[in-house]
Amino acid sequence: MNAYITAIGTAVPPYKIDQADAVRFMTKAYALDDQEKQRLQALYRASGIQYRHSVIPDYAQEADYSFFPDTDNLEPFPDINQRMNLYRKHAITLSYQAAQDCLSQMPEDFSVSDITHLIYVSCTGMYAPGVDIELVDKLGLHTHVQRTAINFMGCYAAFNAIKVADSIVRANPEANVLIVCTELCTLHFQKTKDEDNLLANALFSDGSAAVLISGQKMHAVTQLSLEQFYCDLAPEGKQDMAWKIGNFGFEMRLSAYVPVIIKKGIRQLTQNLLSSLALATEEESMQEERLPVDYYAIHPGGKSILKVIEEELSIAKQNNLDAYQVLRRFGNMSSPTILFVLKELHKRLTISDNDKSILGLAFGPGLTLESMLLRVSAY
């Protein structure tokens, strides 16, 4: 019995922030001198990002802010309560839009009443009753739909939601599981001028993605069969990627050493995943210098992360363009990002891709390395 990704929907907030505009905001917020400004501009140019989206328009403005105080030092700086109020206002809107986009791709004979389970994922805000309950009302789901929340796991959390959905469907082939991942990372801008904040503020953005996972094969629908998962930890990176709640928002620890840690662990992680399916042994893949994989869906945590993965797994950049495209257009949205990448790939698959394999990878606090193997089911 297999579980299938059947539809993927996405949504982003209305405020589209050019990286050049973001640099101007950050230069003012950090009170940078000319030399510091030049270094920040170089960091933003090297990010591989052209645009990001935010529920806050201030990042594209030089004055007349709507959320941050319109002062030179942004004081009084917004506290956690103000940020969570904004999360509560906007998270449900984005989540609903992503879910609607997902469900609009389902066959005409599919109804929202067919949804048996709802999984909500977020690490950038929380409240109760939460977004999951609000979605039940806005989408018109049964009040007895089974709900699960996955919180505070970071960029790899969508993998955990998919694994939960996979277990549900394998236990109950009639189940239809809707996953919604929503992150408002830009709520948590911190103006402390250290390397972690400078790097985080150059990468993170807001967005939402929804996935429908079913146990049923559907005609005239390209589905992705969930074949296998493998997760591992690189404990030496525990201090290099972290996420905690502070008095003035959630605080990110993001070291420039993260790509080095991923480089060390990603090859063994992938070999373990493939070996568990008997697709390849470590020795065979090492000799061939290639993986028995047709497509890739890699979380674009940053351009440097994509590059080290390509080097270690001998992936040509042209075979990883979906990740670069999402990074360029949307930045790193944390948990929804991998689903944006998967959607880019999914929407161009055809019947000729039937039975081809997709390797998915994502990373987060821990330092956690997540992988999954999907297979195209199109007929």
MINUTOR-830941 format. One line per 5 residues: their letters; for each residue x, y, z of C-alpha. Coordinates in nm, 2 decimals, always signed. Layout:
BEGIN
A	X Y Z ~ ...;
REM end
This chain:
BEGIN
MNAYI	+0.00 +0.00 +0.00 ~ +0.15 +0.33 -0.11 ~ +0.07 +0.69 -0.02 ~ +0.08 +0.96 -0.30 ~ +0.14 +1.33 -0.31;
TAIGT	-0.15 +1.42 -0.53 ~ -0.16 +1.80 -0.54 ~ +0.07 +2.09 -0.42 ~ -0.05 +2.45 -0.37 ~ +0.15 +2.76 -0.27;
AVPPY	+0.09 +3.12 -0.16 ~ +0.30 +3.42 -0.08 ~ +0.21 +3.76 +0.08 ~ +0.14 +4.06 -0.14 ~ +0.45 +4.26 -0.05;
KIDQA	+0.74 +4.16 -0.29 ~ +1.07 +4.29 -0.16 ~ +1.36 +4.34 -0.39 ~ +1.70 +4.26 -0.23 ~ +1.82 +4.61 -0.31;
DAVRF	+1.53 +4.76 -0.11 ~ +1.60 +4.52 +0.17 ~ +1.96 +4.63 +0.18 ~ +1.85 +4.99 +0.22 ~ +1.62 +4.90 +0.51;
MTKAY	+1.89 +4.70 +0.68 ~ +2.15 +4.97 +0.64 ~ +1.92 +5.21 +0.82 ~ +1.81 +4.97 +1.09 ~ +2.17 +4.86 +1.17;
ALDDQ	+2.31 +5.22 +1.13 ~ +2.59 +5.09 +0.90 ~ +2.88 +5.29 +0.79 ~ +2.99 +5.29 +0.43 ~ +3.23 +5.00 +0.47;
EKQRL	+2.97 +4.79 +0.65 ~ +2.71 +4.88 +0.39 ~ +2.94 +4.75 +0.11 ~ +2.99 +4.42 +0.29 ~ +2.62 +4.38 +0.34;
QALYR	+2.55 +4.46 -0.03 ~ +2.80 +4.19 -0.13 ~ +2.63 +3.94 +0.10 ~ +2.29 +4.01 -0.05 ~ +2.43 +3.99 -0.41;
ASGIQ	+2.59 +3.66 -0.33 ~ +2.26 +3.52 -0.18 ~ +2.12 +3.40 -0.51 ~ +1.80 +3.58 -0.42 ~ +1.63 +3.85 -0.63;
YRHSV	+1.30 +3.89 -0.45 ~ +1.14 +3.78 -0.12 ~ +0.78 +3.82 +0.01 ~ +0.67 +3.95 +0.35 ~ +0.35 +4.03 +0.53;
IPDYA	+0.53 +4.35 +0.64 ~ +0.57 +4.63 +0.37 ~ +0.83 +4.82 +0.57 ~ +1.13 +4.63 +0.42 ~ +1.07 +4.79 +0.08;
QEADY	+1.02 +5.14 +0.23 ~ +1.26 +5.41 +0.35 ~ +0.99 +5.57 +0.58 ~ +0.62 +5.56 +0.68 ~ +0.66 +5.22 +0.83;
SFFPD	+0.34 +5.03 +0.92 ~ +0.49 +4.78 +1.18 ~ +0.83 +4.90 +1.29 ~ +0.85 +5.24 +1.46 ~ +0.93 +5.51 +1.21;
TDNLE	+1.25 +5.61 +1.40 ~ +1.62 +5.59 +1.31 ~ +1.68 +5.30 +1.56 ~ +1.33 +5.14 +1.52 ~ +1.27 +5.20 +1.89;
PFPDI	+1.05 +5.10 +2.07 ~ +1.14 +4.77 +1.90 ~ +0.83 +4.54 +1.85 ~ +0.80 +4.28 +2.13 ~ +0.70 +3.91 +2.09;
NQRMN	+0.33 +3.99 +2.16 ~ +0.31 +4.24 +1.87 ~ +0.48 +3.99 +1.64 ~ +0.25 +3.71 +1.74 ~ -0.06 +3.94 +1.68;
LYRKH	+0.07 +3.99 +1.33 ~ +0.12 +3.62 +1.29 ~ -0.24 +3.55 +1.40 ~ -0.37 +3.80 +1.15 ~ -0.18 +3.68 +0.84;
AITLS	-0.10 +3.31 +0.89 ~ -0.46 +3.20 +0.84 ~ -0.49 +3.40 +0.52 ~ -0.18 +3.25 +0.36 ~ -0.27 +2.90 +0.48;
YQAAQ	-0.61 +2.93 +0.33 ~ -0.48 +3.05 +0.00 ~ -0.22 +2.77 -0.03 ~ -0.49 +2.51 +0.07 ~ -0.73 +2.65 -0.19;
DCLSQ	-0.46 +2.64 -0.46 ~ -0.38 +2.28 -0.37 ~ -0.75 +2.16 -0.36 ~ -0.83 +2.34 -0.69 ~ -0.60 +2.09 -0.86;
MPEDF	-0.79 +1.78 -0.74 ~ -1.03 +1.59 -0.97 ~ -1.39 +1.73 -0.99 ~ -1.53 +1.43 -0.80 ~ -1.30 +1.52 -0.50;
SVSDI	-1.47 +1.71 -0.22 ~ -1.33 +1.88 +0.09 ~ -1.55 +1.64 +0.29 ~ -1.32 +1.37 +0.17 ~ -1.03 +1.52 +0.38;
THLIY	-0.99 +1.30 +0.69 ~ -0.68 +1.45 +0.84 ~ -0.52 +1.80 +0.87 ~ -0.16 +1.86 +0.96 ~ -0.04 +2.22 +1.02;
VSCTG	+0.33 +2.30 +1.03 ~ +0.49 +2.62 +1.16 ~ +0.79 +2.74 +1.35 ~ +0.74 +3.11 +1.33 ~ +0.42 +3.15 +1.54;
MYAPG	+0.16 +2.98 +1.75 ~ -0.16 +3.04 +1.93 ~ -0.46 +2.83 +2.04 ~ -0.72 +2.77 +1.91 ~ -0.48 +2.79 +1.62;
VDIEL	-0.46 +2.80 +1.24 ~ -0.56 +2.43 +1.21 ~ -0.90 +2.50 +1.37 ~ -0.95 +2.82 +1.17 ~ -0.87 +2.62 +0.85;
VDKLG	-1.14 +2.37 +0.94 ~ -1.39 +2.65 +0.94 ~ -1.27 +2.85 +0.64 ~ -1.22 +2.54 +0.42 ~ -1.55 +2.38 +0.53;
LHTHV	-1.39 +2.06 +0.66 ~ -1.57 +1.82 +0.89 ~ -1.54 +1.93 +1.25 ~ -1.43 +1.57 +1.33 ~ -1.13 +1.59 +1.09;
QRTAI	-0.83 +1.46 +1.28 ~ -0.58 +1.74 +1.34 ~ -0.20 +1.74 +1.41 ~ +0.03 +2.03 +1.47 ~ +0.41 +2.02 +1.40;
NFMGC	+0.58 +2.31 +1.55 ~ +0.93 +2.46 +1.59 ~ +1.12 +2.21 +1.37 ~ +1.24 +2.46 +1.11 ~ +1.32 +2.41 +0.74;
YAAFN	+1.29 +2.03 +0.74 ~ +0.95 +2.02 +0.91 ~ +0.76 +1.94 +0.59 ~ +0.94 +1.61 +0.57 ~ +0.81 +1.52 +0.92;
AIKVA	+0.45 +1.62 +0.81 ~ +0.48 +1.40 +0.50 ~ +0.61 +1.11 +0.71 ~ +0.31 +1.14 +0.95 ~ +0.07 +1.15 +0.65;
DSIVR	+0.24 +0.85 +0.50 ~ +0.19 +0.65 +0.82 ~ -0.18 +0.76 +0.84 ~ -0.25 +0.66 +0.48 ~ -0.07 +0.32 +0.51;
ANPEA	-0.28 +0.25 +0.81 ~ -0.60 +0.37 +0.65 ~ -0.59 +0.36 +0.26 ~ -0.92 +0.56 +0.25 ~ -0.75 +0.86 +0.43;
NVLIV	-0.69 +1.19 +0.26 ~ -0.44 +1.41 +0.45 ~ -0.41 +1.78 +0.39 ~ -0.07 +1.93 +0.50 ~ -0.03 +2.31 +0.53;
CTELC	+0.31 +2.46 +0.61 ~ +0.31 +2.84 +0.68 ~ +0.60 +3.05 +0.79 ~ +0.62 +3.43 +0.85 ~ +0.99 +3.45 +0.90;
TLHFQ	+1.02 +3.82 +0.84 ~ +0.82 +3.89 +1.16 ~ +1.13 +3.80 +1.35 ~ +1.38 +4.06 +1.22 ~ +1.64 +4.13 +1.49;
KTKDE	+1.86 +4.44 +1.47 ~ +2.15 +4.31 +1.67 ~ +2.45 +4.35 +1.43 ~ +2.61 +4.01 +1.44 ~ +2.69 +3.76 +1.17;
DNLLA	+2.39 +3.53 +1.25 ~ +2.14 +3.81 +1.21 ~ +2.30 +3.96 +0.90 ~ +2.29 +3.62 +0.73 ~ +1.94 +3.53 +0.84;
NALFS	+1.80 +3.86 +0.73 ~ +1.95 +3.82 +0.39 ~ +1.78 +3.48 +0.33 ~ +1.45 +3.43 +0.51 ~ +1.10 +3.53 +0.38;
DGSAA	+0.73 +3.44 +0.42 ~ +0.52 +3.18 +0.24 ~ +0.28 +2.89 +0.26 ~ +0.25 +2.56 +0.09 ~ -0.02 +2.28 +0.10;
VLISG	+0.00 +1.92 +0.00 ~ -0.28 +1.66 -0.04 ~ -0.16 +1.30 +0.03 ~ -0.39 +1.02 -0.06 ~ -0.39 +0.64 -0.06;
QKMHA	-0.57 +0.62 -0.39 ~ -0.43 +0.62 -0.74 ~ -0.61 +0.87 -0.96 ~ -0.64 +0.86 -1.34 ~ -0.53 +1.17 -1.54;
VTQLS	-0.34 +1.30 -1.23 ~ +0.03 +1.29 -1.19 ~ +0.10 +1.17 -0.84 ~ +0.43 +1.12 -0.65 ~ +0.45 +0.79 -0.46;
LEQFY	+0.62 +0.81 -0.12 ~ +0.88 +0.53 -0.14 ~ +1.12 +0.58 +0.15 ~ +1.26 +0.82 +0.41 ~ +1.58 +0.85 +0.59;
CDLAP	+1.68 +1.10 +0.87 ~ +2.01 +1.15 +1.05 ~ +2.17 +1.40 +1.28 ~ +2.50 +1.58 +1.27 ~ +2.54 +1.66 +1.64;
EGKQD	+2.85 +1.87 +1.58 ~ +2.62 +2.13 +1.41 ~ +2.39 +2.16 +1.71 ~ +2.51 +2.51 +1.79 ~ +2.53 +2.62 +1.43;
MAWKI	+2.16 +2.63 +1.35 ~ +1.92 +2.70 +1.63 ~ +1.59 +2.88 +1.69 ~ +1.46 +3.02 +2.02 ~ +1.20 +3.25 +2.15;
GNFGF	+1.33 +3.59 +2.28 ~ +1.16 +3.89 +2.43 ~ +1.16 +4.07 +2.09 ~ +1.08 +3.78 +1.85 ~ +1.22 +3.44 +1.77;
EMRLS	+1.60 +3.45 +1.75 ~ +1.80 +3.26 +1.48 ~ +2.14 +3.11 +1.52 ~ +2.27 +3.05 +1.17 ~ +2.64 +2.99 +1.13;
AYVPV	+2.83 +3.02 +0.81 ~ +2.97 +2.67 +0.90 ~ +2.64 +2.50 +0.82 ~ +2.73 +2.42 +0.45 ~ +3.05 +2.25 +0.58;
IIKKG	+2.86 +2.03 +0.81 ~ +2.60 +1.94 +0.54 ~ +2.89 +1.86 +0.30 ~ +3.03 +1.61 +0.55 ~ +2.70 +1.43 +0.60;
IRQLT	+2.50 +1.45 +0.28 ~ +2.67 +1.18 +0.08 ~ +2.63 +0.91 +0.36 ~ +2.27 +1.02 +0.42 ~ +2.18 +0.97 +0.06;
QNLLS	+2.36 +0.64 +0.03 ~ +2.17 +0.51 +0.34 ~ +1.84 +0.62 +0.19 ~ +1.91 +0.44 -0.14 ~ +2.06 +0.14 +0.02;
SLALA	+1.74 +0.09 +0.23 ~ +1.56 +0.05 -0.10 ~ +1.84 -0.17 -0.25 ~ +1.87 +0.09 -0.53 ~ +2.24 +0.12 -0.48;
TEEES	+2.51 +0.02 -0.24 ~ +2.76 +0.28 -0.11 ~ +3.04 +0.10 -0.29 ~ +2.86 +0.09 -0.63 ~ +2.76 +0.46 -0.61;
MQEER	+3.10 +0.56 -0.51 ~ +3.25 +0.38 -0.81 ~ +3.00 +0.52 -1.06 ~ +3.02 +0.87 -0.91 ~ +2.65 +0.92 -0.98;
LPVDY	+2.32 +0.84 -0.81 ~ +2.04 +0.63 -0.95 ~ +1.80 +0.92 -0.93 ~ +1.62 +1.10 -1.22 ~ +1.52 +1.43 -1.05;
YAIHP	+1.61 +1.64 -0.74 ~ +1.40 +1.85 -0.50 ~ +1.65 +2.01 -0.27 ~ +1.57 +2.27 +0.00 ~ +1.75 +2.59 -0.10;
GGKSI	+1.87 +2.69 +0.24 ~ +2.12 +2.91 +0.07 ~ +2.32 +2.91 -0.25 ~ +2.63 +2.78 -0.07 ~ +2.43 +2.48 +0.06;
LKVIE	+2.31 +2.40 -0.29 ~ +2.66 +2.41 -0.42 ~ +2.81 +2.18 -0.16 ~ +2.53 +1.92 -0.22 ~ +2.59 +1.93 -0.59;
EELSI	+2.96 +1.88 -0.54 ~ +2.92 +1.59 -0.29 ~ +2.65 +1.41 -0.49 ~ +2.79 +1.49 -0.84 ~ +2.47 +1.67 -0.94;
AKQNN	+2.50 +1.91 -1.24 ~ +2.36 +2.25 -1.16 ~ +2.12 +2.23 -1.45 ~ +1.96 +1.93 -1.28 ~ +1.90 +2.14 -0.97;
LDAYQ	+1.75 +2.45 -1.13 ~ +1.41 +2.42 -0.95 ~ +1.59 +2.49 -0.62 ~ +1.78 +2.79 -0.76 ~ +1.46 +2.92 -0.92;
VLRRF	+1.27 +2.91 -0.59 ~ +1.56 +3.07 -0.41 ~ +1.58 +3.35 -0.66 ~ +1.21 +3.43 -0.66 ~ +1.11 +3.36 -0.30;
GNMSS	+1.42 +3.32 -0.08 ~ +1.42 +3.07 +0.21 ~ +1.07 +3.04 +0.36 ~ +1.17 +2.77 +0.60 ~ +0.93 +2.47 +0.60;
PTILF	+0.72 +2.55 +0.28 ~ +1.03 +2.60 +0.07 ~ +1.09 +2.24 -0.03 ~ +0.73 +2.21 -0.13 ~ +0.77 +2.51 -0.36;
VLKEL	+1.06 +2.33 -0.52 ~ +0.86 +2.01 -0.55 ~ +0.57 +2.20 -0.71 ~ +0.80 +2.34 -0.98 ~ +0.91 +1.99 -1.06;
HKRLT	+0.57 +1.84 -1.03 ~ +0.39 +2.07 -1.27 ~ +0.62 +1.98 -1.57 ~ +0.61 +1.61 -1.52 ~ +0.43 +1.41 -1.80;
ISDND	+0.33 +1.05 -1.86 ~ +0.68 +0.99 -2.01 ~ +0.82 +1.04 -1.66 ~ +0.62 +0.75 -1.51 ~ +0.82 +0.55 -1.27;
KSILG	+1.11 +0.80 -1.26 ~ +1.26 +0.88 -0.92 ~ +1.29 +1.20 -0.72 ~ +1.54 +1.26 -0.44 ~ +1.42 +1.52 -0.18;
LAFGP	+1.66 +1.67 +0.08 ~ +1.62 +1.93 +0.36 ~ +1.81 +2.05 +0.66 ~ +1.74 +2.22 +0.99 ~ +1.82 +2.26 +1.36;
GLTLE	+1.99 +1.97 +1.52 ~ +2.17 +1.97 +1.27 ~ +1.91 +1.75 +1.11 ~ +1.95 +1.60 +0.77 ~ +1.62 +1.47 +0.61;
SMLLR	+1.58 +1.28 +0.28 ~ +1.30 +1.10 +0.09 ~ +1.27 +0.91 -0.23 ~ +0.96 +0.97 -0.44 ~ +0.85 +0.79 -0.76;
VSAY	+0.64 +0.94 -1.04 ~ +0.30 +0.78 -1.10 ~ +0.15 +0.91 -1.42 ~ -0.08 +0.72 -1.65;
REM end
